[in-house]
Amino acid sequence: MRERHHHHHHYHDRDGYPYNAGHPGPGPNHHRLYRNRNNKVIAGVCAGIADYYGWQNPNGLRFGWAFLAFFFFPLPIIAYFIAALVVKPAPRIPVRQSREEEQFWRTFSTRPRATFSELKHRFRALDARLASLESAVVSDEYNLREAFRDLERGA
């Protein structure tokens, strides 16, 4: 007896793994360490470091720097002014286009292995999605639907 082969096509399943994991990644890396011009107290170094790591409030970092300056005078003050000279100020135009893009580049800059793993996961998902589409296109059901469409068009 011939086995019946049943295809499971999930055209409606747009919430599945292959459809969500394979979204294209963002463009060029704009996540760099800059001095923050808008939230600065002296030169914007602490605010820039806080921006780089995604911390909402740079006051804790400022307090820590002042604490170090008090106990290890003058090294933290010298380091701050060297950083103020070396680190470029943030560009006046916004460099991030979306919160998702900002998060991607922050992760890429601070944890490149994790980002590489995520990208590898996305490409595997795209491969799974393409395999699913390929199996749908070459299936008997697809060919039958195409034949019906051709009949309806009068071809």
C-alpha positions as CSV (number, residue, x, y, z in Angstrom):
1,M,0.0,0.0,0.0
2,R,1.3,3.4,-1.0
3,E,2.0,5.8,1.9
4,R,0.2,9.1,1.8
5,H,2.5,12.0,2.0
6,H,0.9,15.0,3.6
7,H,2.5,18.4,3.3
8,H,2.1,20.9,6.2
9,H,2.4,24.3,4.8
10,H,2.1,27.2,7.2
11,Y,1.6,30.2,5.0
12,H,-0.3,32.0,7.8
13,D,2.3,31.4,10.4
14,R,4.1,34.8,10.2
15,D,4.9,34.7,13.9
16,G,7.2,31.7,13.7
17,Y,10.9,31.4,14.1
18,P,11.9,31.8,10.4
19,Y,9.8,34.9,10.0
20,N,10.9,36.8,13.1
21,A,14.5,35.8,13.4
22,G,15.5,36.8,9.9
23,H,14.8,40.5,9.8
24,P,17.6,42.4,8.2
25,G,20.1,44.0,10.5
26,P,20.7,47.7,10.8
27,G,23.1,49.7,8.7
28,P,26.6,51.0,9.6
29,N,27.8,51.1,13.2
30,H,27.1,54.5,14.7
31,H,27.6,53.4,18.2
32,R,30.8,55.0,19.3
33,L,32.1,56.7,22.4
34,Y,31.4,60.4,22.2
35,R,31.4,63.3,24.6
36,N,27.8,64.2,25.3
37,R,27.3,67.9,24.5
38,N,23.7,68.1,25.8
39,N,24.1,66.5,29.2
40,K,27.6,67.7,30.2
41,V,28.7,69.2,33.5
42,I,32.4,69.9,32.5
43,A,33.2,68.4,29.1
44,G,30.6,65.6,28.7
45,V,32.9,62.6,29.3
46,C,30.9,60.9,32.0
47,A,27.6,61.5,30.1
48,G,29.2,60.1,27.0
49,I,30.4,57.0,28.8
50,A,26.9,56.6,30.3
51,D,25.4,56.9,26.8
52,Y,27.8,54.3,25.4
53,Y,26.8,51.7,28.0
54,G,23.1,52.7,27.8
55,W,22.9,54.0,31.4
56,Q,20.0,56.4,31.7
57,N,21.6,58.6,34.4
58,P,25.3,59.6,34.3
59,N,25.2,61.0,37.9
60,G,26.4,57.7,39.5
61,L,29.4,57.7,37.2
62,R,30.1,61.4,38.0
63,F,29.9,60.6,41.7
64,G,32.3,57.7,41.3
65,W,34.8,59.8,39.3
66,A,34.6,62.6,42.0
67,F,35.2,59.9,44.7
68,L,38.2,58.6,42.8
69,A,39.5,62.1,42.3
70,F,39.2,62.8,46.1
71,F,41.2,59.7,47.1
72,F,43.6,59.4,44.1
73,F,44.2,63.1,43.3
74,P,45.3,64.1,40.7
75,L,45.3,61.0,38.5
76,P,41.5,60.8,37.8
77,I,41.4,64.5,37.0
78,I,44.3,64.1,34.5
79,A,42.6,61.1,33.0
80,Y,39.3,63.0,32.7
81,F,40.9,65.9,30.8
82,I,42.9,63.5,28.6
83,A,39.6,61.8,27.8
84,A,38.0,65.2,27.1
85,L,40.8,65.9,24.6
86,V,40.8,62.4,22.9
87,V,37.1,61.6,22.8
88,K,35.3,63.4,20.0
89,P,32.1,65.3,20.8
90,A,28.9,63.7,19.7
91,P,27.7,64.8,16.2
92,R,25.0,67.4,16.1
93,I,22.8,65.3,13.9
94,P,21.2,62.2,15.5
95,V,23.2,59.1,14.5
96,R,20.7,56.4,15.5
97,Q,17.6,55.8,13.5
98,S,15.7,53.5,15.9
99,R,15.9,52.1,19.4
100,E,16.3,48.6,17.9
101,E,19.3,49.7,15.8
102,E,20.9,51.4,18.8
103,Q,20.5,48.2,20.9
104,F,22.1,46.2,18.1
105,W,25.2,48.3,17.8
106,R,25.5,48.7,21.6
107,T,25.5,44.9,21.9
108,F,27.9,44.6,18.9
109,S,30.3,47.1,20.4
110,T,30.3,45.6,23.9
111,R,29.8,41.9,23.2
112,P,30.7,41.1,19.6
113,R,30.6,37.3,20.1
114,A,27.0,37.5,21.3
115,T,26.1,39.6,18.3
116,F,27.8,37.2,16.0
117,S,25.9,34.4,17.5
118,E,22.6,36.3,17.0
119,L,23.5,37.1,13.4
120,K,24.3,33.4,12.8
121,H,20.9,32.6,14.3
122,R,19.2,35.0,12.0
123,F,20.9,33.5,8.9
124,R,19.8,30.0,10.0
125,A,16.3,31.3,10.4
126,L,16.4,32.8,6.9
127,D,17.7,29.5,5.6
128,A,14.8,27.6,7.3
129,R,12.4,30.2,5.9
130,L,13.8,29.7,2.3
131,A,13.6,25.9,2.7
132,S,9.9,26.3,3.8
133,L,9.2,28.5,0.8
134,E,11.0,26.2,-1.6
135,S,9.1,23.1,-0.4
136,A,5.8,25.1,-0.8
137,V,6.6,26.1,-4.3
138,V,7.6,22.6,-5.5
139,S,4.7,20.9,-3.8
140,D,1.9,19.2,-5.8
141,E,-0.6,21.5,-4.1
142,Y,1.2,24.6,-5.5
143,N,1.3,23.1,-9.0
144,L,-2.4,22.2,-8.8
145,R,-3.3,25.7,-7.7
146,E,-1.2,27.2,-10.6
147,A,-3.1,24.9,-13.0
148,F,-6.4,26.2,-11.7
149,R,-5.3,29.8,-12.0
150,D,-4.3,29.1,-15.6
151,L,-7.7,27.6,-16.3
152,E,-9.4,30.6,-14.7
153,R,-7.4,33.0,-16.8
154,G,-8.3,31.0,-19.9
155,A,-4.7,30.0,-20.7
